[in-house]
């Protein structure tokens, strides 16, 4: 059934409201401009996308609200020119939203008015083409990277047929793009790698879509090269479809340079042997393996005897050739797995692994050096000195093992040519401990931790006080009071012996002055070691000190020289002691009877008093031999007109027996223990009142601590 004619509208005349619905519903951006090009109306899609409302942009030119910093000026000029001429516009242009976000649009703009009976102007329809523009940009960048990359890029399909390669591929491999399209990348294979190597590569690609590593390939010319290769599997949109993208660079020159650097850093330029750096690395690894396998290893330090003469007589070129020949011989004398390193000049270090008896190896090494060396039309014969240390007996690190073998080498040189010597870790431990102890004693001297104790010396005939012997003690901050027997043996024959002796000398004289100021004149005996006495400055220092301290009475100072310490030059010792006597000091020969030259010292040294060593006195009442020695010493001293002082007198029975033998003086626990300087005056005054008193008196107990009189 047909509509009535009056109800029918021509097809060309559509309801304006329905047209407005289309303008509102379309996702396109619609803009209506007036004849001057100003905005009259925009649709909702425009407002939503740009963020501008119609009210805020009506009457403004599009360029005022939509153009931004990267809008192309040439495109804007063309659009403006066509608007001015009333022409159709079709352009891609970059616009900006109200918030400043850029977006691309394809603009189609046509003029309106005239024949349709509407006011002149323009209608612009814009499509957002940002995604397409970005894709095009990405493709352009990718194409540029593909073409300009310094890395070779190869794309292959699922069957691993080459689809495309870039110019860098041709530059590296020598194959043009046309030559390889459709072929398998195996055309580059060098044949160096096993089938298992490639299987592992493809297994990684199957599991992770990626593989990276170094691989040897072959150029079109046949030349082999090493490349750093990365292969990625790129999945396509179609299910089960993918391509392979391989990127690689030629690292042959880099690898060669690395080898050259490694050789320069780790190998001796002259002989090609490992240098010290590589030796220490290998030695560190060998120590780890030895620990795991419970095995040992030897480090041998070899030094040529008299090599310098070859360079001097025959020239450096001959010397260099000699070192090269010896390097080959030493390498041949060892087993595989052992190391020969040259660490400088004519010095080599050998690393021998395993628990075998190496004595034959050491002999073989020395024999290899000792074989005649042809030099021009003559031959020379060299010998070597070999120092050896063994791990794990020597638990030092790599650097320490080399140093210890070096020390043993010097001991081998002292034996003579063509010898080897083993390093003694126990002896080295002792030396290290002694160094540490000497450092602690040196700090104690600086920190004034030492002090003097004093033990009385008594005249046996009437019990009167002769004086005091100064005995050093160490007031240790952690250990408390330390007796001299614990630290003086460490100081002996060290650089501290003279400084410590100087301190005792000055401190004893200072204490004499303190007592003198308190109204007591006390004589003091001071122990002087042989090195201190023989020091070239001893007598001069003593004379200078006495001159600058005129209040000191030299006659009250007795220098005690240990007879048990051999004085190498008795003539010089005699001169020094005689000079001390001219200064007014007295000299005592201490520990008499314990040395090998007692009679010689008694005859040649200027002494004023003889002291019998306490080791004889202490047991003389029970031991007939000790009793006889004491008696003989007293008799001998009397024959030389020297008074005698006995040490170690622990009881009054000792004192009575000594007096009967003719001994003049005594000191020991029977009279008093060594006491601090602050207790001396009190003890002396008490003794003056009661000469029969002894160490049991309450006045003597303060500050003793049971310290024996041992120096």
PLY file of the C-alpha trace (Angstrom):
ply
format ascii 1.0
element vertex 711
property float x
property float y
property float z
element edge 710
property int vertex1
property int vertex2
end_header
0.00 0.00 0.00
1.36 3.37 -1.07
1.48 6.50 1.01
-0.79 9.31 -0.10
0.98 11.71 -2.41
0.68 14.58 0.04
2.54 12.58 2.70
5.53 11.79 0.48
8.74 14.00 0.57
11.31 14.15 -2.17
14.37 11.94 -1.42
16.65 14.94 -1.58
14.92 16.75 1.22
15.81 15.07 4.58
14.51 16.22 7.89
17.01 18.73 9.43
16.49 17.16 12.86
17.57 13.80 11.53
20.64 15.45 10.00
21.43 16.96 13.41
21.24 13.45 14.92
23.81 12.25 12.39
26.12 15.15 13.27
25.79 14.30 16.94
26.26 10.54 16.57
29.23 10.43 14.16
32.68 9.82 15.75
34.15 12.18 13.17
35.00 15.69 14.27
32.74 18.20 12.51
33.52 21.90 12.36
31.47 24.63 10.65
33.27 27.85 9.76
31.85 31.17 8.64
32.90 32.99 5.49
35.93 34.50 7.31
37.06 31.07 8.52
36.00 31.50 12.16
34.38 28.65 14.09
30.56 28.79 14.11
29.71 25.31 15.35
31.35 21.96 16.36
29.74 18.61 17.04
29.87 16.77 20.40
32.66 14.43 19.18
34.86 17.44 18.57
34.13 18.82 22.04
34.75 15.45 23.70
38.01 14.77 21.85
39.61 18.23 22.02
38.31 19.32 25.44
37.04 22.59 24.01
33.36 23.56 24.39
31.59 25.34 21.57
30.97 28.36 23.78
34.68 29.01 24.42
35.87 28.66 20.80
32.94 30.15 18.78
34.19 33.11 16.73
37.87 32.06 16.91
40.07 30.84 14.09
40.99 27.10 14.25
44.69 27.97 14.20
44.25 29.88 17.47
43.03 26.85 19.39
44.16 23.75 17.50
47.71 24.48 16.30
50.72 23.76 18.51
54.54 23.80 18.56
54.96 20.87 16.12
52.18 21.72 13.71
53.78 21.88 10.27
53.85 25.57 9.14
53.83 24.61 5.43
50.66 22.54 5.83
49.03 25.38 7.81
49.99 27.82 5.01
48.37 25.64 2.32
45.15 25.26 4.34
44.94 29.00 4.91
45.55 29.72 1.21
42.76 27.34 0.08
40.34 28.80 2.62
41.07 32.23 1.24
40.42 31.02 -2.34
37.32 29.03 -1.33
38.81 25.74 -2.55
38.31 22.19 -1.28
40.92 21.24 1.37
42.23 17.70 2.05
45.28 17.56 4.36
46.84 15.60 7.24
47.75 17.97 10.06
48.87 17.78 13.71
46.43 19.35 16.18
46.52 19.77 19.98
43.81 19.28 22.60
42.93 21.83 25.23
45.33 20.03 27.65
48.17 20.15 25.10
48.08 16.50 23.93
48.93 16.17 20.21
46.79 14.19 17.76
46.74 13.75 13.97
43.65 14.40 11.85
42.80 13.96 8.19
40.82 17.11 7.33
38.33 17.29 4.43
36.93 20.84 4.13
34.48 22.11 1.49
32.97 25.56 0.96
29.14 25.96 1.33
26.49 28.62 0.47
25.28 30.18 -2.72
23.18 27.68 -4.68
21.82 25.97 -1.52
20.52 29.19 -0.10
22.64 29.15 3.06
25.16 31.65 4.34
28.64 31.21 2.84
31.20 29.29 4.94
32.94 25.95 5.21
32.25 22.48 6.62
35.30 20.51 7.81
35.13 16.77 8.51
38.12 15.46 10.51
39.16 11.84 11.16
41.62 11.02 13.99
44.53 9.23 12.27
47.03 9.25 15.17
47.31 5.45 15.25
48.06 5.25 11.55
50.58 8.08 11.77
52.33 6.45 14.70
52.43 3.13 12.88
53.86 4.79 9.80
56.43 6.54 11.99
57.35 3.26 13.66
57.72 1.59 10.28
59.92 4.40 9.03
62.11 4.18 12.15
62.29 0.39 11.88
63.22 0.62 8.22
65.85 3.23 9.00
67.29 1.08 11.81
67.24 -1.98 9.58
69.07 -0.18 6.78
71.49 1.87 8.86
72.29 -0.54 11.70
75.98 -1.42 12.15
74.80 -4.87 13.24
73.88 -7.38 10.59
70.17 -8.23 10.66
68.70 -11.32 9.03
64.99 -12.25 8.97
63.99 -15.83 8.23
60.62 -17.61 8.12
59.36 -20.59 10.08
61.30 -22.94 7.80
64.42 -20.83 8.42
64.56 -19.52 4.85
66.04 -16.06 4.59
63.39 -13.41 3.87
65.50 -10.28 4.14
68.92 -9.00 5.20
70.22 -5.49 5.75
73.27 -3.79 4.21
75.41 -4.55 7.31
74.83 -8.27 6.66
76.33 -7.90 3.21
79.23 -5.85 4.54
80.13 -8.43 7.20
79.51 -11.67 5.28
80.30 -10.57 1.71
76.96 -11.95 0.42
74.55 -9.58 -1.37
70.86 -9.56 -0.47
69.90 -11.20 -3.75
72.39 -14.05 -3.18
70.91 -15.20 0.12
67.14 -14.67 -0.22
65.38 -18.02 0.17
68.55 -19.79 1.41
69.24 -21.33 4.84
71.60 -19.38 7.16
73.72 -22.54 7.28
75.57 -21.15 4.23
77.57 -19.13 6.80
78.59 -22.14 8.92
82.32 -22.47 9.64
82.16 -26.14 10.62
83.83 -25.37 13.96
80.79 -26.18 16.11
79.33 -29.61 16.75
75.77 -30.65 16.06
75.15 -30.66 19.81
76.08 -26.97 19.93
73.38 -26.05 17.38
70.85 -28.38 19.04
71.38 -26.56 22.31
70.88 -23.23 20.50
67.55 -24.26 18.95
66.38 -25.84 22.18
66.84 -22.46 23.89
64.90 -20.72 21.10
62.05 -23.24 21.40
61.85 -22.80 25.17
62.50 -19.07 25.62
62.08 -17.55 22.12
65.66 -16.29 22.42
69.35 -17.29 22.25
72.50 -15.21 22.60
76.15 -16.23 22.35
79.38 -16.24 20.37
79.67 -18.32 17.22
82.25 -18.88 14.50
81.00 -18.36 10.90
82.59 -18.06 7.46
82.43 -15.16 5.00
81.80 -15.60 1.27
85.57 -15.30 0.79
86.13 -18.33 3.04
87.63 -16.28 5.88
86.43 -17.34 9.33
85.24 -14.75 11.83
83.64 -14.77 15.27
80.34 -13.01 15.80
78.21 -12.08 18.79
74.81 -13.40 17.73
71.32 -12.82 19.13
68.32 -14.76 17.71
64.70 -13.92 18.64
61.54 -15.71 17.57
58.84 -13.15 16.63
55.28 -14.50 16.65
52.86 -13.20 13.99
49.11 -12.54 14.29
48.25 -15.83 12.60
48.31 -18.71 15.12
51.44 -20.86 14.85
53.18 -18.44 12.52
56.50 -16.77 13.40
59.69 -15.33 11.97
63.27 -15.44 13.25
65.20 -12.21 13.61
68.97 -12.67 13.98
71.26 -9.74 14.78
75.01 -10.14 14.93
78.23 -8.13 14.94
81.74 -9.11 13.91
83.84 -9.24 17.11
86.96 -10.82 15.58
89.07 -7.70 16.01
87.75 -7.25 19.55
88.62 -10.85 20.44
92.09 -10.48 18.95
92.62 -7.28 20.90
91.40 -8.97 24.08
93.89 -11.77 23.50
96.66 -9.22 23.05
95.64 -7.43 26.24
95.46 -10.72 28.11
98.91 -11.67 26.88
100.35 -8.28 27.82
98.71 -8.43 31.26
99.42 -12.07 32.10
102.49 -13.21 30.16
106.15 -12.27 30.11
107.01 -10.52 26.86
110.51 -12.02 26.55
109.87 -15.70 27.34
106.12 -16.10 26.85
105.87 -17.59 30.35
103.14 -16.55 32.81
104.03 -13.40 34.74
103.53 -12.72 38.44
99.88 -11.67 38.06
98.86 -14.88 36.27
101.02 -16.94 38.63
99.18 -15.58 41.68
95.82 -16.37 40.02
96.90 -19.93 39.26
98.38 -20.32 42.72
95.13 -19.18 44.31
93.20 -21.74 42.23
95.74 -24.46 43.02
95.32 -23.82 46.77
91.55 -24.31 46.46
91.99 -27.59 44.53
94.60 -28.78 47.03
92.15 -28.15 49.89
89.34 -30.01 48.14
91.51 -33.00 47.24
93.51 -32.97 50.50
96.73 -32.71 48.54
99.77 -30.48 48.74
101.68 -28.23 46.37
105.15 -26.68 46.23
106.11 -23.11 45.36
109.73 -22.81 44.23
111.55 -19.51 43.81
114.53 -19.88 41.43
117.27 -17.28 41.01
120.19 -17.71 38.61
123.65 -17.44 40.18
125.88 -14.92 38.48
123.59 -14.19 35.54
124.57 -10.51 35.53
128.04 -11.42 34.29
126.57 -12.86 31.07
124.85 -9.58 30.27
128.01 -7.65 31.16
130.38 -9.85 29.12
128.22 -10.96 26.20
125.52 -8.27 25.92
121.81 -8.03 26.62
120.80 -9.86 23.42
122.76 -12.93 24.51
121.33 -12.62 28.00
117.79 -12.53 26.58
118.42 -15.61 24.46
119.83 -17.39 27.50
116.66 -16.63 29.46
114.49 -17.93 26.62
116.48 -21.16 26.44
116.32 -21.65 30.20
112.55 -21.02 30.12
112.12 -23.86 27.63
114.31 -26.15 29.73
112.42 -25.41 32.94
109.08 -26.00 31.23
110.37 -29.32 29.90
111.58 -30.37 33.35
108.04 -30.17 34.82
104.89 -32.19 34.34
101.79 -30.96 32.55
99.66 -29.03 35.01
102.69 -27.48 36.69
103.58 -23.84 36.02
106.80 -21.97 35.29
106.52 -18.18 35.60
109.09 -15.45 35.06
108.57 -12.64 37.54
111.46 -10.40 36.58
115.13 -10.37 35.59
116.63 -13.82 36.15
114.00 -14.87 38.70
111.47 -17.65 38.07
108.74 -19.21 40.22
107.64 -22.81 39.72
104.31 -24.19 40.94
104.36 -27.97 41.45
101.08 -29.73 42.25
100.54 -33.11 43.91
101.94 -35.11 46.84
104.78 -36.84 45.00
108.30 -36.75 46.38
109.56 -33.61 44.72
113.21 -33.97 45.73
113.99 -35.56 42.36
112.09 -32.74 40.66
114.14 -30.12 42.52
117.34 -31.87 41.46
116.05 -32.07 37.88
115.30 -28.35 37.88
118.80 -27.47 39.07
120.29 -29.94 36.58
118.32 -28.35 33.72
119.79 -24.96 34.60
123.27 -26.46 34.94
123.45 -27.93 31.43
125.93 -26.02 29.21
124.30 -23.26 27.17
125.56 -22.64 23.60
126.37 -18.96 23.17
127.73 -18.23 19.72
130.88 -20.30 19.22
131.25 -21.00 22.94
129.16 -22.27 25.83
128.43 -21.07 29.36
127.36 -22.96 32.45
125.01 -21.49 35.03
123.77 -22.59 38.43
120.68 -21.60 40.37
119.51 -21.20 43.95
116.09 -22.65 44.73
113.85 -21.66 47.66
110.86 -23.90 48.39
107.75 -23.65 50.52
105.00 -26.26 50.69
101.27 -25.79 51.10
99.35 -26.54 53.36
102.27 -26.78 55.80
102.70 -23.11 54.95
99.15 -21.70 55.10
99.98 -18.29 53.60
97.99 -16.82 50.70
99.37 -16.78 47.13
101.43 -13.62 47.63
102.71 -14.91 50.97
103.76 -18.29 49.52
105.83 -16.54 46.85
107.41 -14.27 49.45
108.27 -17.23 51.70
109.81 -19.15 48.80
111.86 -16.02 48.04
113.11 -15.93 51.64
114.08 -19.61 51.41
115.94 -18.88 48.15
118.22 -16.42 49.98
118.95 -19.14 52.55
119.84 -21.46 49.66
122.26 -18.83 48.31
123.94 -18.67 51.72
124.63 -22.42 51.45
126.48 -21.88 48.17
125.65 -22.32 44.49
123.36 -24.99 43.05
121.47 -25.56 46.34
117.84 -25.62 47.46
116.37 -24.78 50.85
112.94 -25.25 52.47
111.04 -22.46 54.17
110.29 -23.13 57.88
106.74 -21.89 58.71
107.33 -22.40 62.44
110.39 -20.17 62.42
108.51 -17.55 60.42
105.63 -17.68 62.91
108.13 -17.10 65.72
109.57 -14.11 63.88
106.12 -12.65 63.25
105.19 -13.07 66.91
108.43 -11.42 67.99
107.83 -8.48 65.63
104.34 -8.05 67.11
105.73 -8.25 70.65
108.44 -5.71 69.88
105.82 -3.34 68.47
103.80 -3.70 71.68
106.88 -3.07 73.83
107.75 -0.03 71.71
104.26 1.38 72.27
104.59 0.65 75.99
107.83 2.65 76.08
106.11 5.57 74.33
103.10 5.34 76.68
105.31 5.25 79.81
103.98 1.86 80.94
107.35 0.78 82.42
108.43 1.45 85.99
111.33 0.50 88.28
111.18 -1.70 91.35
114.09 -1.76 93.81
115.58 -4.65 95.82
117.84 -3.94 98.85
121.47 -5.04 98.93
122.70 -5.81 102.50
126.20 -5.96 104.04
126.41 -9.37 105.72
128.89 -8.35 108.41
126.53 -5.97 110.22
123.24 -6.02 108.24
123.64 -2.43 107.06
122.02 -1.28 103.81
124.46 -1.02 100.90
121.93 0.28 98.33
119.26 -0.97 95.93
119.27 -2.73 92.58
116.90 -1.18 90.02
114.71 -3.83 88.36
112.35 -2.98 85.46
108.66 -3.93 85.48
105.90 -3.46 82.89
102.57 -2.11 84.12
100.52 -3.61 81.27
97.06 -2.01 80.78
95.38 -5.45 80.42
97.76 -7.97 82.02
98.72 -5.93 85.05
102.26 -6.07 86.42
104.51 -8.09 84.07
107.88 -9.43 85.27
111.00 -8.78 83.19
111.43 -12.48 82.43
108.42 -12.19 80.10
109.65 -9.30 77.96
113.41 -8.74 78.35
114.29 -11.92 76.34
112.22 -10.48 73.49
114.07 -7.16 73.66
117.52 -8.80 73.61
119.46 -8.14 70.38
116.65 -5.95 69.03
116.48 -2.28 68.12
114.75 -1.62 71.46
117.58 -2.87 73.69
119.47 0.45 73.76
116.38 2.75 74.09
115.01 0.61 76.94
118.44 0.63 78.64
118.61 4.41 78.31
115.18 4.69 79.94
116.25 2.52 82.91
119.42 4.56 83.36
117.60 7.91 83.35
114.70 6.69 85.50
117.03 5.21 88.15
119.05 8.42 88.43
115.84 10.46 88.53
114.61 8.30 91.43
117.90 8.83 93.28
117.25 12.59 93.07
113.69 12.17 94.36
115.00 10.30 97.42
117.74 12.86 97.92
115.18 15.65 97.96
113.36 13.60 100.63
116.56 13.58 102.74
117.92 10.12 101.87
121.08 9.38 99.88
120.53 5.97 98.26
123.05 4.06 96.15
121.57 2.29 93.12
122.84 -0.56 90.92
121.69 -0.39 87.30
121.81 -3.31 84.85
123.49 -2.51 81.53
123.23 -4.99 78.66
126.30 -5.72 76.54
124.84 -4.09 73.35
123.92 -1.00 75.39
127.39 -0.84 76.92
129.09 -1.32 73.55
126.90 1.28 71.85
129.21 4.01 70.53
127.25 6.74 72.30
126.98 5.07 75.74
129.93 6.68 77.52
129.38 10.07 75.86
125.69 10.06 76.81
126.48 9.09 80.41
129.13 11.81 80.75
126.79 14.41 79.24
123.94 13.39 81.55
126.09 13.54 84.69
127.47 16.92 83.62
123.95 18.34 83.18
122.89 16.89 86.59
125.63 17.97 89.02
123.41 17.04 91.98
123.92 13.35 91.15
126.74 11.62 93.06
128.38 9.25 90.50
129.96 7.25 93.35
126.52 6.01 94.35
125.84 4.52 90.89
126.97 0.97 90.11
126.73 -0.33 86.55
126.00 -4.06 86.54
127.30 -5.84 83.41
126.02 -9.38 82.80
128.96 -11.78 82.70
126.75 -14.38 81.01
126.34 -12.07 77.99
129.53 -12.48 75.99
131.28 -9.21 75.22
132.71 -9.76 71.75
135.40 -7.11 72.12
136.77 -7.31 75.67
139.31 -4.62 74.93
136.65 -2.10 73.91
134.45 -3.18 76.84
137.38 -2.65 79.19
137.96 0.84 77.76
134.30 1.81 78.17
134.12 0.52 81.76
137.39 2.23 82.63
136.00 5.51 81.30
132.89 5.02 83.44
135.11 4.54 86.47
136.92 7.79 85.70
133.51 9.48 85.83
133.20 8.16 89.40
130.84 5.22 88.74
131.36 1.72 90.11
131.24 -1.44 87.99
129.83 -4.83 89.03
130.26 -8.08 87.08
126.81 -9.67 87.32
125.83 -13.39 87.18
129.45 -14.39 87.62
130.16 -18.06 86.95
127.51 -18.66 84.27
129.64 -17.76 81.24
132.51 -19.43 79.45
135.05 -16.64 79.97
134.69 -15.83 83.65
138.39 -15.82 84.37
139.12 -13.77 81.25
136.59 -11.13 82.26
137.84 -11.13 85.83
141.37 -10.60 84.61
140.72 -8.04 81.84
137.65 -6.02 82.85
137.91 -3.18 85.39
135.29 -4.21 87.95
134.68 -3.13 91.54
132.40 -5.94 92.72
131.54 -9.52 91.75
127.93 -10.79 91.87
127.35 -14.53 92.24
124.47 -15.78 90.11
121.38 -16.72 92.12
121.09 -20.11 90.36
124.09 -21.29 92.42
123.15 -19.54 95.67
119.53 -20.72 95.86
120.40 -24.46 96.11
123.81 -24.27 97.74
122.55 -25.58 101.09
121.20 -28.76 99.48
123.47 -29.20 96.45
127.17 -29.82 97.21
128.17 -28.84 93.65
126.48 -25.44 93.92
128.02 -24.99 97.37
131.46 -25.70 95.92
130.91 -23.25 93.03
129.84 -20.47 95.39
132.81 -21.15 97.62
135.18 -21.14 94.63
133.81 -17.86 93.25
134.23 -16.15 96.64
137.76 -17.50 96.94
138.60 -16.39 93.38
137.18 -12.89 93.95
139.19 -12.54 97.15
142.36 -13.48 95.26
141.60 -10.61 92.85
140.70 -8.31 95.77
137.09 -7.88 94.64
134.19 -7.80 97.13
131.41 -10.32 96.45
127.60 -9.90 96.42
125.39 -13.01 96.38
121.97 -12.93 94.70
119.06 -15.22 95.53
119.54 -15.24 99.31
116.15 -16.55 100.39
116.75 -17.40 104.07
118.89 -16.33 106.97
120.59 -19.78 106.77
121.83 -18.77 103.29
123.08 -15.46 104.68
124.95 -17.09 107.58
126.59 -19.68 105.30
127.68 -17.00 102.83
129.13 -14.81 105.60
131.13 -17.78 106.87
132.54 -18.31 103.35
133.68 -14.68 103.24
130.90 -13.20 101.07
130.55 -9.44 101.63
127.03 -8.53 100.47
123.73 -10.22 99.67
120.26 -9.58 98.25
117.20 -11.74 97.95
113.84 -12.67 99.46
115.56 -13.37 102.79
115.85 -9.59 103.18
113.15 -8.13 100.94
111.36 -8.61 97.68
111.69 -5.97 94.94
109.46 -3.03 95.88
108.01 0.06 94.16
110.00 3.28 94.45
107.35 4.72 96.77
108.04 1.95 99.36
111.84 2.33 99.40
112.20 5.17 101.96
109.86 3.52 104.43
111.66 0.21 104.13
115.11 1.83 104.49
114.09 3.74 107.63
112.51 0.66 109.17
115.63 -1.39 108.38
117.86 1.28 109.91
115.89 0.95 113.14
115.85 -2.87 113.02
118.56 -4.37 110.75
117.33 -7.89 111.50
113.95 -7.24 109.85
113.01 -9.10 106.59
110.38 -9.31 103.91
107.78 -10.62 106.31
107.47 -7.20 107.93
104.05 -5.62 107.24
105.77 -2.47 106.02
107.27 -4.40 103.11
104.17 -6.11 101.82
102.64 -3.11 100.03
102.82 -3.30 96.25
104.92 -6.47 96.03
102.51 -8.77 94.22
104.88 -11.72 94.60
107.15 -10.51 91.78
110.48 -12.38 91.80
113.77 -10.55 91.44
114.52 -12.05 88.05
115.53 -9.31 85.65
0 1
1 2
2 3
3 4
4 5
5 6
6 7
7 8
8 9
9 10
10 11
11 12
12 13
13 14
14 15
15 16
16 17
17 18
18 19
19 20
20 21
21 22
22 23
23 24
24 25
25 26
26 27
27 28
28 29
29 30
30 31
31 32
32 33
33 34
34 35
35 36
36 37
37 38
38 39
39 40
40 41
41 42
42 43
43 44
44 45
45 46
46 47
47 48
48 49
49 50
50 51
51 52
52 53
53 54
54 55
55 56
56 57
57 58
58 59
59 60
60 61
61 62
62 63
63 64
64 65
65 66
66 67
67 68
68 69
69 70
70 71
71 72
72 73
73 74
74 75
75 76
76 77
77 78
78 79
79 80
80 81
81 82
82 83
83 84
84 85
85 86
86 87
87 88
88 89
89 90
90 91
91 92
92 93
93 94
94 95
95 96
96 97
97 98
98 99
99 100
100 101
101 102
102 103
103 104
104 105
105 106
106 107
107 108
108 109
109 110
110 111
111 112
112 113
113 114
114 115
115 116
116 117
117 118
118 119
119 120
120 121
121 122
122 123
123 124
124 125
125 126
126 127
127 128
128 129
129 130
130 131
131 132
132 133
133 134
134 135
135 136
136 137
137 138
138 139
139 140
140 141
141 142
142 143
143 144
144 145
145 146
146 147
147 148
148 149
149 150
150 151
151 152
152 153
153 154
154 155
155 156
156 157
157 158
158 159
159 160
160 161
161 162
162 163
163 164
164 165
165 166
166 167
167 168
168 169
169 170
170 171
171 172
172 173
173 174
174 175
175 176
176 177
177 178
178 179
179 180
180 181
181 182
182 183
183 184
184 185
185 186
186 187
187 188
188 189
189 190
190 191
191 192
192 193
193 194
194 195
195 196
196 197
197 198
198 199
199 200
200 201
201 202
202 203
203 204
204 205
205 206
206 207
207 208
208 209
209 210
210 211
211 212
212 213
213 214
214 215
215 216
216 217
217 218
218 219
219 220
220 221
221 222
222 223
223 224
224 225
225 226
226 227
227 228
228 229
229 230
230 231
231 232
232 233
233 234
234 235
235 236
236 237
237 238
238 239
239 240
240 241
241 242
242 243
243 244
244 245
245 246
246 247
247 248
248 249
249 250
250 251
251 252
252 253
253 254
254 255
255 256
256 257
257 258
258 259
259 260
260 261
261 262
262 263
263 264
264 265
265 266
266 267
267 268
268 269
269 270
270 271
271 272
272 273
273 274
274 275
275 276
276 277
277 278
278 279
279 280
280 281
281 282
282 283
283 284
284 285
285 286
286 287
287 288
288 289
289 290
290 291
291 292
292 293
293 294
294 295
295 296
296 297
297 298
298 299
299 300
300 301
301 302
302 303
303 304
304 305
305 306
306 307
307 308
308 309
309 310
310 311
311 312
312 313
313 314
314 315
315 316
316 317
317 318
318 319
319 320
320 321
321 322
322 323
323 324
324 325
325 326
326 327
327 328
328 329
329 330
330 331
331 332
332 333
333 334
334 335
335 336
336 337
337 338
338 339
339 340
340 341
341 342
342 343
343 344
344 345
345 346
346 347
347 348
348 349
349 350
350 351
351 352
352 353
353 354
354 355
355 356
356 357
357 358
358 359
359 360
360 361
361 362
362 363
363 364
364 365
365 366
366 367
367 368
368 369
369 370
370 371
371 372
372 373
373 374
374 375
375 376
376 377
377 378
378 379
379 380
380 381
381 382
382 383
383 384
384 385
385 386
386 387
387 388
388 389
389 390
390 391
391 392
392 393
393 394
394 395
395 396
396 397
397 398
398 399
399 400
400 401
401 402
402 403
403 404
404 405
405 406
406 407
407 408
408 409
409 410
410 411
411 412
412 413
413 414
414 415
415 416
416 417
417 418
418 419
419 420
420 421
421 422
422 423
423 424
424 425
425 426
426 427
427 428
428 429
429 430
430 431
431 432
432 433
433 434
434 435
435 436
436 437
437 438
438 439
439 440
440 441
441 442
442 443
443 444
444 445
445 446
446 447
447 448
448 449
449 450
450 451
451 452
452 453
453 454
454 455
455 456
456 457
457 458
458 459
459 460
460 461
461 462
462 463
463 464
464 465
465 466
466 467
467 468
468 469
469 470
470 471
471 472
472 473
473 474
474 475
475 476
476 477
477 478
478 479
479 480
480 481
481 482
482 483
483 484
484 485
485 486
486 487
487 488
488 489
489 490
490 491
491 492
492 493
493 494
494 495
495 496
496 497
497 498
498 499
499 500
500 501
501 502
502 503
503 504
504 505
505 506
506 507
507 508
508 509
509 510
510 511
511 512
512 513
513 514
514 515
515 516
516 517
517 518
518 519
519 520
520 521
521 522
522 523
523 524
524 525
525 526
526 527
527 528
528 529
529 530
530 531
531 532
532 533
533 534
534 535
535 536
536 537
537 538
538 539
539 540
540 541
541 542
542 543
543 544
544 545
545 546
546 547
547 548
548 549
549 550
550 551
551 552
552 553
553 554
554 555
555 556
556 557
557 558
558 559
559 560
560 561
561 562
562 563
563 564
564 565
565 566
566 567
567 568
568 569
569 570
570 571
571 572
572 573
573 574
574 575
575 576
576 577
577 578
578 579
579 580
580 581
581 582
582 583
583 584
584 585
585 586
586 587
587 588
588 589
589 590
590 591
591 592
592 593
593 594
594 595
595 596
596 597
597 598
598 599
599 600
600 601
601 602
602 603
603 604
604 605
605 606
606 607
607 608
608 609
609 610
610 611
611 612
612 613
613 614
614 615
615 616
616 617
617 618
618 619
619 620
620 621
621 622
622 623
623 624
624 625
625 626
626 627
627 628
628 629
629 630
630 631
631 632
632 633
633 634
634 635
635 636
636 637
637 638
638 639
639 640
640 641
641 642
642 643
643 644
644 645
645 646
646 647
647 648
648 649
649 650
650 651
651 652
652 653
653 654
654 655
655 656
656 657
657 658
658 659
659 660
660 661
661 662
662 663
663 664
664 665
665 666
666 667
667 668
668 669
669 670
670 671
671 672
672 673
673 674
674 675
675 676
676 677
677 678
678 679
679 680
680 681
681 682
682 683
683 684
684 685
685 686
686 687
687 688
688 689
689 690
690 691
691 692
692 693
693 694
694 695
695 696
696 697
697 698
698 699
699 700
700 701
701 702
702 703
703 704
704 705
705 706
706 707
707 708
708 709
709 710
